[in-house]
Amino acid sequence: MRTILFIVNTSYNLYNFRYPLLKALKKKGYKVVLSAPQDEYTYQLKEEFEFFPLKHIDRKGLNPLKDFLFLLELLKLLSNIKPSIVVNITIKPNIWGNLAAQILDIPSISIITGLGSVFTDRKFPLYQIVKTLYRIALKHPKRVIFQNPDDAKFFIEGKLVRPEKVKVILGSGVDLEYFKPSGKKKQSTIVFGYAGRFLWDKGIKELVEAVKILKKKKLFF
């Protein structure tokens, strides 16, 4: 049986964004193994999949000692599990997970859902360091999957990844059995809503300006 190991920076990510994919892979006969820090979603994952908690991942920092300990943790994890392939998601697994897989000669895939604040803020020297680490780490994966064509273009033009490795998909997908219309009767009044993160670089400024326009027109938000 082929074993697929997913390495992610939160159990929340695996449960909320990857759960249907994980179940589909298991149904197709793959052994699905998960590794992430423990949080309130770990219990649900453990009910269906083999789970190995990550203890040394520092999600946002760039402390060389902590990252070295994380790399050692991943090397031990991969040596014990011996997966057929490693799927790395989020920035730290994409860097250190790929390096660990390269050292042990294990195939890997990277999934890059977004670039994050490192690339939007571009603070020196963090921005330059992360770009260099990505350039090194993305030499190993057989495929690098992006969910935004602009992100893929940025990585290709910046020579962070070879074009032939890149695949663009338009999102993680939505479980239409879980997220389906409630069946409630529609209101006669049009009401505008917003679903997203309250981050400036996600467009909150533009949202506020749009709401002001709606209010002037006496529309509900």
C-alpha positions in Angstrom: 0.0 0.0 0.0 1.4 3.4 -1.0 1.7 5.9 1.9 1.0 9.6 1.5 2.3 11.8 4.2 0.8 15.3 4.6 2.8 17.9 6.5 1.0 21.1 7.5 1.5 23.9 10.0 -1.9 23.4 11.8 -4.4 20.6 12.3 -7.0 23.2 11.7 -5.8 23.5 8.1 -6.0 19.8 7.5 -9.5 19.4 8.9 -11.1 22.5 7.4 -9.4 22.6 4.0 -8.2 19.1 3.2 -10.5 16.7 4.9 -12.6 15.6 1.8 -9.3 15.1 -0.1 -7.8 13.0 2.7 -11.0 10.8 2.8 -11.0 10.4 -1.0 -7.4 9.3 -1.0 -8.1 6.8 1.8 -11.1 5.5 -0.1 -8.9 4.9 -3.2 -6.7 2.6 -1.1 -3.8 4.9 -0.1 -2.5 4.9 3.5 -2.9 8.6 4.5 -0.6 9.8 7.3 -0.8 13.3 8.8 1.6 15.4 10.7 0.9 18.9 12.2 0.9 20.6 15.5 -1.9 19.6 17.9 -4.9 21.9 18.3 -8.6 21.5 18.8 -9.0 19.7 15.5 -6.4 17.0 16.1 -8.9 14.7 17.8 -11.2 14.5 14.7 -8.2 13.8 12.5 -7.0 11.0 14.8 -10.3 9.3 14.6 -9.7 8.4 10.9 -6.0 8.8 10.2 -2.6 8.0 11.6 -1.4 11.3 13.1 2.1 12.4 14.2 2.2 15.7 16.2 4.8 18.3 15.2 6.6 19.8 18.2 9.3 22.0 16.8 7.6 24.0 14.1 7.8 27.8 14.5 5.1 29.0 12.1 6.1 32.6 11.8 9.6 33.1 13.2 12.9 32.6 11.5 15.0 31.4 14.4 17.8 29.2 12.9 18.0 26.9 15.9 14.2 26.3 16.0 14.2 25.7 12.2 17.1 23.3 12.6 15.3 21.4 15.3 12.2 21.3 13.0 14.3 19.9 10.2 15.7 17.2 12.5 12.2 16.3 13.6 11.1 15.9 10.0 14.1 13.8 9.1 13.2 11.4 12.0 9.5 11.4 11.0 10.2 10.6 7.4 12.8 8.0 8.3 10.3 6.2 10.6 7.2 6.4 8.3 9.1 5.9 5.0 6.2 7.4 2.9 5.9 6.9 -0.8 5.4 10.6 -1.3 5.3 13.7 1.0 2.8 16.5 0.4 3.9 19.8 2.0 1.5 22.6 2.6 2.2 26.1 4.1 5.5 27.9 4.2 7.6 26.1 6.8 6.7 22.5 5.6 7.2 23.6 2.0 10.8 24.7 2.9 11.9 22.2 5.5 9.7 19.3 4.5 11.1 19.4 1.0 14.7 19.6 2.2 14.1 16.6 4.5 12.5 14.7 1.6 15.5 15.6 -0.6 18.0 14.4 2.0 16.2 11.1 2.3 15.5 10.8 -1.4 11.7 10.7 -1.0 9.5 12.2 -3.7 7.5 15.3 -2.6 4.8 17.7 -3.8 4.4 21.3 -2.7 1.0 23.1 -2.4 1.3 26.9 -2.2 -2.1 28.4 -1.4 -0.8 31.9 -1.0 2.3 33.9 -0.4 1.5 35.4 3.0 2.7 38.5 4.7 6.4 37.8 4.0 5.8 38.6 0.4 3.3 41.4 0.8 5.4 43.3 3.4 8.8 42.5 1.8 10.7 43.4 5.0 14.5 43.2 4.8 16.1 40.7 5.4 13.2 38.3 6.0 11.9 38.6 2.5 15.3 37.9 0.9 16.0 34.9 3.2 12.6 33.3 2.5 13.0 33.7 -1.2 16.4 32.0 -1.1 15.1 29.2 1.1 12.2 28.6 -1.4 14.6 28.7 -4.3 16.6 25.9 -2.7 13.7 23.8 -1.3 11.6 23.9 -4.5 14.3 22.1 -6.5 13.1 18.8 -5.1 9.3 18.5 -5.5 8.0 16.7 -8.6 5.1 19.2 -8.7 4.5 22.6 -7.2 0.8 23.4 -7.1 -0.4 27.0 -6.8 -3.9 28.2 -6.2 -3.3 31.7 -7.7 -1.9 32.2 -11.2 -0.3 35.5 -10.1 1.6 33.6 -7.4 2.8 31.0 -9.9 3.9 33.8 -12.2 5.8 35.5 -9.4 7.7 32.3 -8.5 8.5 31.5 -12.1 9.7 35.1 -13.0 11.7 35.2 -9.7 13.3 31.9 -10.6 12.1 30.3 -7.4 10.7 27.3 -9.3 11.1 25.8 -12.7 8.1 26.4 -15.0 7.7 22.7 -15.9 7.0 21.8 -12.3 4.2 24.3 -11.9 0.5 23.4 -11.8 -2.2 26.0 -11.1 -5.6 25.0 -9.6 -8.3 27.5 -8.7 -8.7 26.9 -5.0 -8.9 24.0 -2.6 -12.4 23.1 -3.5 -15.7 23.2 -1.7 -17.7 20.2 -0.3 -21.1 20.9 -1.8 -22.7 18.3 0.4 -21.6 20.2 3.6 -21.9 23.7 2.2 -25.3 23.8 0.6 -28.3 26.2 0.5 -30.4 26.2 3.7 -33.6 26.2 1.8 -34.9 29.3 3.6 -37.1 31.7 1.7 -35.1 34.6 0.1 -35.7 38.1 1.5 -37.2 40.6 -0.8 -34.6 43.2 0.4 -31.1 42.8 -1.1 -28.5 42.4 1.6 -24.8 42.5 0.9 -22.5 40.3 3.0 -18.7 39.8 3.4 -17.0 36.5 4.1 -13.2 36.8 4.5 -10.4 37.9 6.8 -10.1 41.4 8.2 -6.6 42.0 6.9 -5.6 45.2 5.2 -3.8 43.4 2.4 -6.9 41.3 1.7 -8.8 44.4 0.6 -10.4 45.7 3.8 -9.7 49.3 2.8 -11.6 48.7 -0.5 -14.4 46.9 1.4 -14.9 49.9 3.8 -15.1 52.3 0.8 -17.7 50.0 -0.8 -19.8 49.9 2.3 -19.8 53.7 2.5 -21.2 53.8 -1.0 -23.9 51.2 -0.2 -24.9 53.1 2.9 -25.3 56.3 0.9 -27.6 54.4 -1.4 -29.5 53.0 1.6 -28.6 49.4 0.8 -28.1 46.9 3.7 -24.7 45.4 4.5 
